[in-house]
Amino acid sequence: MNEVMKNSETAVDLGRLRHDFTRFMMSYKFGIDELITKINILKQEFTHIHRYSPIEHVSSRLKTPESIIDKAQRKKCSLNLDAIRENIFDVAGVRITCSFISDTYRIADMLSSQSDVRVVETKDYIANPKPNGYKSLHLIVEIPVFMSDRVQPVLVELQIRTIAMDFWASLEHKIFYKYRGEIPPTLLAELTEAAESANKLDEKMERLHDEVTELNGDAENSITLGSMPPLALPPELLHMLLTAQADAIDPE
């Protein structure tokens, strides 16, 4: 009889743990969704207003339960969900790639200025690259996730880098795992040299972008609607809008 009760209690405990862990993982998945929604809104707004978006590509990843437990053990973190939340900041991750170095900081500023986004940690590997040449802007941001019964603050790791930085990081990651962390010195030297070349390319593209922007200036009297051609606003309509705004500000 005692054995039956013990097995029953174990089954209940396992069921509760499975339920809690499912909600735990869902909260991080929803945190990614919330952040990507914010990023997509900024991308569309910037495209509509400036006919240019600093955001080229967005990707995301959610650590597997096995990966979470492995990292918790390596950090000597207790294997309860509250401890994992407090000690592991990269369960959820979002990566943004952009064309120019200045865009990385612009995107970070636009997101961090939102009232419901709290920046917990910033690591600027663009200004201070890692010894191997790695460059990227890393932020840990806290996003509120509105569940059915509560608001759950969720931490998401946000990486922002240029296309050149992303290409180099992807190559370095593949080489690192191919050699299981023991990369030959000659290959390490070549990777460092490639990182310097990528940085020079970024700087050159930034200068070209600045020159083109200065030459063209902002397009006047047009609004871009997604992938549609610019919508021309007749001068008469602009005049009517300006007059209406002036009357609203200074009514007689």
Contacts in CASP RR format, 6 or more apart in sequence:
PFRMAT RR
TARGET T0000
AUTHOR 0000-0000-0000
METHOD contacts of the structure
MODEL  1
MNEVMKNSETAVDLGRLRHDFTRFMMSYKFGIDELITKINILKQEFTHIH
RYSPIEHVSSRLKTPESIIDKAQRKKCSLNLDAIRENIFDVAGVRITCSF
ISDTYRIADMLSSQSDVRVVETKDYIANPKPNGYKSLHLIVEIPVFMSDR
VQPVLVELQIRTIAMDFWASLEHKIFYKYRGEIPPTLLAELTEAAESANK
LDEKMERLHDEVTELNGDAENSITLGSMPPLALPPELLHMLLTAQADAID
PE
20 81 0 8 1.000
21 65 0 8 1.000
21 81 0 8 1.000
23 147 0 8 1.000
24 81 0 8 1.000
24 84 0 8 1.000
24 85 0 8 1.000
25 62 0 8 1.000
25 65 0 8 1.000
27 145 0 8 1.000
27 147 0 8 1.000
27 152 0 8 1.000
27 154 0 8 1.000
28 62 0 8 1.000
28 91 0 8 1.000
28 92 0 8 1.000
28 154 0 8 1.000
28 156 0 8 1.000
29 62 0 8 1.000
29 92 0 8 1.000
30 145 0 8 1.000
30 147 0 8 1.000
30 154 0 8 1.000
31 92 0 8 1.000
31 143 0 8 1.000
31 145 0 8 1.000
31 154 0 8 1.000
31 156 0 8 1.000
32 60 0 8 1.000
32 62 0 8 1.000
32 92 0 8 1.000
32 93 0 8 1.000
32 94 0 8 1.000
32 156 0 8 1.000
34 143 0 8 1.000
34 144 0 8 1.000
34 145 0 8 1.000
34 154 0 8 1.000
35 94 0 8 1.000
35 111 0 8 1.000
35 141 0 8 1.000
35 143 0 8 1.000
35 156 0 8 1.000
35 158 0 8 1.000
36 58 0 8 1.000
36 60 0 8 1.000
36 94 0 8 1.000
38 111 0 8 1.000
38 114 0 8 1.000
38 117 0 8 1.000
39 55 0 8 1.000
39 58 0 8 1.000
39 94 0 8 1.000
39 96 0 8 1.000
39 107 0 8 1.000
39 111 0 8 1.000
40 58 0 8 1.000
42 55 0 8 1.000
42 107 0 8 1.000
42 110 0 8 1.000
42 111 0 8 1.000
43 53 0 8 1.000
43 55 0 8 1.000
43 58 0 8 1.000
44 53 0 8 1.000
44 226 0 8 1.000
46 52 0 8 1.000
46 53 0 8 1.000
46 54 0 8 1.000
46 55 0 8 1.000
47 53 0 8 1.000
47 224 0 8 1.000
47 226 0 8 1.000
48 223 0 8 1.000
48 224 0 8 1.000
48 225 0 8 1.000
48 226 0 8 1.000
49 223 0 8 1.000
50 218 0 8 1.000
51 219 0 8 1.000
51 222 0 8 1.000
51 224 0 8 1.000
51 230 0 8 1.000
54 98 0 8 1.000
54 99 0 8 1.000
54 100 0 8 1.000
54 103 0 8 1.000
54 106 0 8 1.000
54 107 0 8 1.000
55 96 0 8 1.000
55 98 0 8 1.000
55 103 0 8 1.000
55 107 0 8 1.000
56 96 0 8 1.000
56 97 0 8 1.000
56 98 0 8 1.000
56 99 0 8 1.000
56 163 0 8 1.000
57 96 0 8 1.000
57 97 0 8 1.000
58 94 0 8 1.000
58 95 0 8 1.000
58 96 0 8 1.000
58 97 0 8 1.000
59 94 0 8 1.000
59 95 0 8 1.000
60 92 0 8 1.000
60 93 0 8 1.000
60 94 0 8 1.000
60 95 0 8 1.000
61 92 0 8 1.000
61 93 0 8 1.000
61 95 0 8 1.000
62 91 0 8 1.000
62 92 0 8 1.000
62 93 0 8 1.000
63 71 0 8 1.000
63 90 0 8 1.000
63 91 0 8 1.000
63 92 0 8 1.000
68 84 0 8 1.000
68 88 0 8 1.000
68 91 0 8 1.000
69 79 0 8 1.000
71 77 0 8 1.000
71 88 0 8 1.000
72 78 0 8 1.000
72 79 0 8 1.000
72 83 0 8 1.000
72 84 0 8 1.000
72 87 0 8 1.000
72 88 0 8 1.000
73 79 0 8 1.000
75 87 0 8 1.000
75 88 0 8 1.000
77 83 0 8 1.000
77 84 0 8 1.000
77 87 0 8 1.000
77 88 0 8 1.000
84 91 0 8 1.000
85 155 0 8 1.000
89 120 0 8 1.000
89 121 0 8 1.000
89 140 0 8 1.000
89 155 0 8 1.000
89 157 0 8 1.000
90 140 0 8 1.000
90 157 0 8 1.000
91 155 0 8 1.000
92 154 0 8 1.000
92 155 0 8 1.000
92 156 0 8 1.000
92 157 0 8 1.000
93 156 0 8 1.000
93 157 0 8 1.000
93 158 0 8 1.000
93 159 0 8 1.000
94 156 0 8 1.000
94 157 0 8 1.000
94 158 0 8 1.000
94 159 0 8 1.000
95 158 0 8 1.000
95 159 0 8 1.000
95 160 0 8 1.000
95 161 0 8 1.000
95 166 0 8 1.000
96 107 0 8 1.000
96 158 0 8 1.000
96 159 0 8 1.000
96 160 0 8 1.000
96 161 0 8 1.000
97 161 0 8 1.000
97 162 0 8 1.000
97 163 0 8 1.000
97 166 0 8 1.000
98 104 0 8 1.000
98 107 0 8 1.000
98 160 0 8 1.000
98 161 0 8 1.000
98 162 0 8 1.000
98 163 0 8 1.000
99 162 0 8 1.000
99 163 0 8 1.000
99 205 0 8 1.000
99 209 0 8 1.000
100 162 0 8 1.000
100 202 0 8 1.000
100 205 0 8 1.000
100 206 0 8 1.000
100 209 0 8 1.000
101 126 0 8 1.000
101 162 0 8 1.000
101 202 0 8 1.000
101 203 0 8 1.000
101 206 0 8 1.000
102 206 0 8 1.000
103 162 0 8 1.000
104 126 0 8 1.000
104 137 0 8 1.000
104 160 0 8 1.000
104 161 0 8 1.000
104 162 0 8 1.000
105 137 0 8 1.000
107 160 0 8 1.000
108 122 0 8 1.000
108 137 0 8 1.000
108 139 0 8 1.000
108 158 0 8 1.000
108 160 0 8 1.000
111 117 0 8 1.000
111 139 0 8 1.000
111 141 0 8 1.000
111 158 0 8 1.000
112 119 0 8 1.000
112 139 0 8 1.000
112 141 0 8 1.000
116 143 0 8 1.000
116 144 0 8 1.000
117 141 0 8 1.000
117 142 0 8 1.000
117 143 0 8 1.000
118 141 0 8 1.000
118 142 0 8 1.000
119 139 0 8 1.000
119 140 0 8 1.000
119 141 0 8 1.000
119 142 0 8 1.000
120 140 0 8 1.000
120 141 0 8 1.000
120 142 0 8 1.000
120 155 0 8 1.000
121 138 0 8 1.000
121 139 0 8 1.000
121 140 0 8 1.000
122 137 0 8 1.000
122 138 0 8 1.000
122 139 0 8 1.000
122 140 0 8 1.000
123 137 0 8 1.000
123 138 0 8 1.000
123 139 0 8 1.000
124 137 0 8 1.000
124 138 0 8 1.000
125 134 0 8 1.000
125 135 0 8 1.000
125 136 0 8 1.000
125 137 0 8 1.000
125 138 0 8 1.000
126 135 0 8 1.000
126 136 0 8 1.000
126 137 0 8 1.000
126 161 0 8 1.000
126 165 0 8 1.000
129 135 0 8 1.000
129 195 0 8 1.000
132 172 0 8 1.000
132 188 0 8 1.000
132 191 0 8 1.000
132 192 0 8 1.000
132 195 0 8 1.000
133 168 0 8 1.000
133 191 0 8 1.000
133 192 0 8 1.000
133 195 0 8 1.000
133 196 0 8 1.000
134 168 0 8 1.000
134 169 0 8 1.000
134 172 0 8 1.000
134 195 0 8 1.000
135 161 0 8 1.000
135 165 0 8 1.000
135 168 0 8 1.000
135 169 0 8 1.000
135 195 0 8 1.000
135 198 0 8 1.000
135 199 0 8 1.000
136 159 0 8 1.000
136 160 0 8 1.000
136 161 0 8 1.000
136 165 0 8 1.000
136 169 0 8 1.000
137 159 0 8 1.000
137 160 0 8 1.000
137 161 0 8 1.000
138 157 0 8 1.000
138 158 0 8 1.000
138 159 0 8 1.000
139 157 0 8 1.000
139 158 0 8 1.000
139 160 0 8 1.000
140 155 0 8 1.000
140 156 0 8 1.000
140 157 0 8 1.000
140 158 0 8 1.000
141 155 0 8 1.000
141 156 0 8 1.000
141 158 0 8 1.000
142 153 0 8 1.000
142 154 0 8 1.000
142 155 0 8 1.000
142 156 0 8 1.000
143 153 0 8 1.000
143 154 0 8 1.000
143 155 0 8 1.000
143 156 0 8 1.000
144 151 0 8 1.000
144 152 0 8 1.000
144 153 0 8 1.000
144 154 0 8 1.000
145 151 0 8 1.000
145 152 0 8 1.000
145 153 0 8 1.000
145 154 0 8 1.000
161 169 0 8 1.000
162 202 0 8 1.000
164 198 0 8 1.000
164 199 0 8 1.000
164 201 0 8 1.000
164 202 0 8 1.000
164 205 0 8 1.000
165 198 0 8 1.000
165 202 0 8 1.000
167 198 0 8 1.000
168 191 0 8 1.000
168 194 0 8 1.000
168 195 0 8 1.000
168 198 0 8 1.000
171 191 0 8 1.000
171 194 0 8 1.000
172 191 0 8 1.000
175 183 0 8 1.000
175 187 0 8 1.000
175 191 0 8 1.000
176 183 0 8 1.000
179 187 0 8 1.000
183 191 0 8 1.000
219 230 0 8 1.000
221 232 0 8 1.000
221 233 0 8 1.000
221 235 0 8 1.000
221 238 0 8 1.000
222 230 0 8 1.000
222 231 0 8 1.000
222 232 0 8 1.000
222 233 0 8 1.000
223 230 0 8 1.000
223 231 0 8 1.000
223 233 0 8 1.000
224 230 0 8 1.000
224 231 0 8 1.000
225 231 0 8 1.000
END
